[in-house]
Amino acid sequence: MNILVSQDFNKLVELLNSQTKDDYPYVMDYFFKTDQIDSNSYCLFGWEDNNIVATYAYRKLSFKDYMVYWSNVFSKFNGENFNPSIPGINQWYSSCQWVHKDYRNKGIGVSMDARKKEEIWAQGGDINYANCRVSMKDYHLNTLKYDESVELGNFTNPSGEFKDYLIVYKVAV
Ligand SMILES: CC(C)(COP(=O)(O)OP(=O)(O)OC[C@H]1O[C@@H](n2cnc3c(N)ncnc32)[C@H](O)[C@@H]1OP(=O)(O)O)[C@@H](O)C(=O)NCCC(=O)NCCS
């Protein structure tokens, strides 16, 4: 697979928004919307057979700024906010991981995650953190080898769905 670094967030948004809810069961991450990104925001596109079959996005973002957003979400929906802290000074956030369903379970998710971490360390990042649903905890800790997980919070949305979130992080090697 050919992995290319890009700053074409229009393409990323278009790709993720064109997936069915089954293939990508998330709304577009607030911090990677085209009106939120900045010059330190990047995406990875994984190419196979002349098509993009995998994505990732990463950006420099202090965990403090990240928590301002989530604290508002938890308070809006009367949820629990565990207000975690994570180590690091030059902190980088990653999200928007997707692998085309025809290409899953071949290690593409692991390769994309490893390349993303390498790019972050090369930019001087000392920590990579990500948000994950509790159901994806084992994938992050065991498959993607993040160092730690900490509870972020939870809430019940207006449709009655309970949503619980963790932060996982990896310290630069
Ligand atoms: C999650 C996703 C990116 C994995 O991509 P992938 O290329 O199939 O992953 P890999 O082939 O690198 O790794 C597969 C391994 O992860 C494991 N895994 C996948 N989803 C898992 C989950 N929810 N919980 C635990 N392990 C999981 C598989 O069992 C497999 O383990 P094995 O190698 O021991 O058999 C892909 O399923 C996807 O795009 N899902 C929809 C979007 C999504 O959920 N993104 C992640 C947001 S946190």
The ligand as an SDF file (V2000), in Angstrom:
LIG
                    3D

 48 50  0  0  0  0  0  0  0  0999 V2000
  -11.1770   -0.1930   12.9300 C   0  0  0  0  0  0  0  0  0  0  0  0
  -10.6020   -0.3530   11.5140 C   0  0  0  0  0  0  0  0  0  0  0  0
   -9.8930    0.9350   11.0980 C   0  0  0  0  0  0  0  0  0  0  0  0
   -9.6050   -1.5390   11.5300 C   0  0  0  0  0  0  0  0  0  0  0  0
   -8.9540   -1.5910   10.2660 O   0  0  0  0  0  0  0  0  0  0  0  0
   -8.2370   -2.9550    9.7540 P   0  0  0  0  0  0  0  0  0  0  0  0
   -7.3400   -2.5980    8.6250 O   0  0  0  0  0  0  0  0  0  0  0  0
   -9.2560   -3.9980    9.5170 O   0  0  0  0  0  0  0  0  0  0  0  0
   -7.3830   -3.3410   11.0420 O   0  0  0  0  0  0  0  0  0  0  0  0
   -6.0970   -4.2510   11.0750 P   0  0  0  0  0  0  0  0  0  0  0  0
   -6.1880   -5.2740    9.9680 O   0  0  0  0  0  0  0  0  0  0  0  0
   -4.8770   -3.4110   11.0940 O   0  0  0  0  0  0  0  0  0  0  0  0
   -6.2470   -4.9300   12.4850 O   0  0  0  0  0  0  0  0  0  0  0  0
   -7.2140   -5.9240   12.6420 C   0  0  0  0  0  0  0  0  0  0  0  0
   -7.1560   -6.3970   14.0730 C   0  0  0  0  0  0  0  0  0  0  0  0
   -7.8710   -5.4710   14.8950 O   0  0  0  0  0  0  0  0  0  0  0  0
   -8.8550   -6.1610   15.6170 C   0  0  0  0  0  0  0  0  0  0  0  0
  -10.0320   -5.3300   15.8210 N   0  0  0  0  0  0  0  0  0  0  0  0
  -10.7570   -4.6710   14.8970 C   0  0  0  0  0  0  0  0  0  0  0  0
  -11.8160   -4.0470   15.4890 N   0  0  0  0  0  0  0  0  0  0  0  0
  -11.7320   -4.3360   16.8100 C   0  0  0  0  0  0  0  0  0  0  0  0
  -12.5230   -4.0160   17.9460 C   0  0  0  0  0  0  0  0  0  0  0  0
  -13.6410   -3.2930   17.8540 N   0  0  0  0  0  0  0  0  0  0  0  0
  -12.1230   -4.4770   19.1660 N   0  0  0  0  0  0  0  0  0  0  0  0
  -11.0070   -5.2470   19.2850 C   0  0  0  0  0  0  0  0  0  0  0  0
  -10.2220   -5.5880   18.2480 N   0  0  0  0  0  0  0  0  0  0  0  0
  -10.5960   -5.1500   17.0240 C   0  0  0  0  0  0  0  0  0  0  0  0
   -9.1910   -7.3440   14.7420 C   0  0  0  0  0  0  0  0  0  0  0  0
   -9.7610   -8.3750   15.5150 O   0  0  0  0  0  0  0  0  0  0  0  0
   -7.8310   -7.7380   14.2250 C   0  0  0  0  0  0  0  0  0  0  0  0
   -7.1030   -8.4620   15.2060 O   0  0  0  0  0  0  0  0  0  0  0  0
   -6.1870   -9.7160   14.7950 P   0  0  0  0  0  0  0  0  0  0  0  0
   -5.1430   -9.1610   13.8420 O   0  0  0  0  0  0  0  0  0  0  0  0
   -5.6270  -10.1880   16.0980 O   0  0  0  0  0  0  0  0  0  0  0  0
   -7.1210  -10.6590   14.1260 O   0  0  0  0  0  0  0  0  0  0  0  0
  -11.7270   -0.6910   10.4740 C   0  0  0  0  0  0  0  0  0  0  0  0
  -12.4710   -1.7900   10.9500 O   0  0  0  0  0  0  0  0  0  0  0  0
  -12.6850    0.4770   10.2260 C   0  0  0  0  0  0  0  0  0  0  0  0
  -12.4300    1.3160    9.3520 O   0  0  0  0  0  0  0  0  0  0  0  0
  -13.8180    0.5170   10.9770 N   0  0  0  0  0  0  0  0  0  0  0  0
  -14.8120    1.5930   10.8260 C   0  0  0  0  0  0  0  0  0  0  0  0
  -14.2820    2.9130   11.3280 C   0  0  0  0  0  0  0  0  0  0  0  0
  -13.7130    2.8260   12.7480 C   0  0  0  0  0  0  0  0  0  0  0  0
  -14.2850    2.1990   13.6360 O   0  0  0  0  0  0  0  0  0  0  0  0
  -12.5690    3.4900   12.9490 N   0  0  0  0  0  0  0  0  0  0  0  0
  -11.8570    3.4960   14.2200 C   0  0  0  0  0  0  0  0  0  0  0  0
  -12.3840    4.5600   15.0830 C   0  0  0  0  0  0  0  0  0  0  0  0
  -11.7180    4.4970   16.7090 S   0  0  0  0  0  0  0  0  0  0  0  0
  1  2  1  0
  2  3  1  0
  2  4  1  0
  2 36  1  0
  4  5  1  0
  5  6  1  0
  6  7  2  0
  6  8  1  0
  6  9  1  0
  9 10  1  0
 10 11  2  0
 10 12  1  0
 10 13  1  0
 13 14  1  0
 14 15  1  0
 15 16  1  0
 15 30  1  0
 16 17  1  0
 17 18  1  0
 17 28  1  0
 18 19  1  0
 18 27  1  0
 19 20  2  0
 20 21  1  0
 21 22  1  0
 21 27  2  0
 22 23  1  0
 22 24  2  0
 24 25  1  0
 25 26  2  0
 26 27  1  0
 28 29  1  0
 28 30  1  0
 30 31  1  0
 31 32  1  0
 32 33  2  0
 32 34  1  0
 32 35  1  0
 36 37  1  0
 36 38  1  0
 38 39  2  0
 38 40  1  0
 40 41  1  0
 41 42  1  0
 42 43  1  0
 43 44  2  0
 43 45  1  0
 45 46  1  0
 46 47  1  0
 47 48  1  0
M  END
$$$$
